[in-house]
Amino acid sequence: MLRTLVYCIKPKSKADILSNLGLKNTTNNFQRAIGPALELEWLEMTNPESPNSLEQRYVITEEGKRVVKTI
């Protein structure tokens, strides 16, 4: 998860994040790899009103940055 947080300093798409982790772009991989960070509010959507938008990106939150600094 730390690798994903650091990678998402700039907004990244779901496909970009999964590719960076060496995973195929599937819903299951996304939920396992990114889901916990979203639930903990370490990552956030750039367009939360349209979660399924093709333009959706994910970016680290201030809380996520604090987590990265403490490790």
HELIX and SHEET records of a PDB file:
HELIX    1   1 LEU A    2  TYR A    7  1                                   6    
HELIX    2   2 LYS A   14  ASN A   20  1                                   7    
HELIX    3   3 THR A   27  ALA A   33  1                                   7    
HELIX    4   4 GLY A   35  GLU A   39  1                                   5    
HELIX    5   5 GLU A   62  THR A   70  1                                   9    
SHEET    1   A 2 LEU A  43  MET A  45  0                                        
SHEET    2   A 2 TYR A  58  ILE A  60 -1                                        
END                                                                             
